[in-house]
Amino acid sequence: MTDKKKDSQEVSKMILQTARSLFAEHGVEAVSMHQIAKSTQIGQGTLYRRYANKSDLCMDLMNDIFESLIEEITIMLESMKELTVQQRLTSVFRRLLYFSNEQLVWLNVIKISKPCKPDDMNFFESPNYLQLNSIYIALLEEALSKNEIIPLTPEFTAHTLISAMAPESLIYYSRVLGYSIEQIADNYCGTFINPLFTR
């Protein structure tokens, strides 16, 4: 590794450590990119060359958490092989819903910090999304092969299931309508999972 590349990685590490500390102290939404650059003692240009906006920075910070979640879900599915596809799919869906609720502020910043353009899908092009998507597709394809589920396109349905957990919707259900996360999970499964298994 060249010294220049090493220095660049050290700067990126410092940015993430500073951002994590500031977010913990003040809240994600209250911290600006200018504040992160100033606290890291770097120029704003240096910061923006690495992260175009706070959404990108939050996505990088979330990577480790997502990786741990995927590992947890993989282990969980290994231990649930004897259960039906519907039971396994429901368990994965509920775990992801609880995770989204736990990381709600971060996910909302990632989603809304910049407008979604046709050539800029942000989360939907990330390794995290692709891993989640592949888990859903595998379960849906298994259900189709066993004739346990209504006719559907696994790729389309998998994306819909992930997209259904939009941060702004969770905020609305909990803070405006007053639902608990358990009630939200029950309603989500009743709306998005159970109707698929009507054969």
C-alpha positions, 0 to 999 in steps of 0.5 A: 500500500502506498503512503498516499493511499494509506493517508487517504484511508486514514483521512476517511477513517477520521471522517467516519469516527468524527461523524459517528461521535457528532451524530451520537452527541447531537443527532444525525439530522442536526449535524452538518457536513461543514461541522464534520469537516471542521471537527475533523480539521480538514477542508470541506473540499476534502470531505466532499471528494469522499462523500457527496452528501450526508446520505453517502456518509451515513451509508458508509457508517451503516455498512458494518451494521448491515454486515452484522445483520446479514450474518445474523439473518444467515445464521437464523435461516440455517437454524430454521430449515425445518420451518415452512418458507412462510415462517422463514420469510416472516421471520426475516421480514420481521427482523428487518423491520425491527432493524429498520426501526432501531436505525430509523434516523440513519436510514431516513437520512440515507433515503432523503438527503438527496433526490432519487434520480433514474441514474442514482438509486443510492441504497438500491445499488448498494451491496447491502440492498443486493444481499437483502434482495438475494435472501428474499428472492431465494425464499420466494423461489423456494416457495414457488418451486414447492407450489406454496405461494401465489404466482409472482415474479420473485425479483419484483416481489423481493424489491417490493417487500424491502421498499415497503419498510420505508423510513418515513412510513415507519415514522408515520405509523409510530409517531403519528398513528401511535402504533408499537413496533409489534403492531406495525410488524403484525400489520406489515406481515398481514398485508405483505406476507400472508396474502402471498401464501393463499394456495 
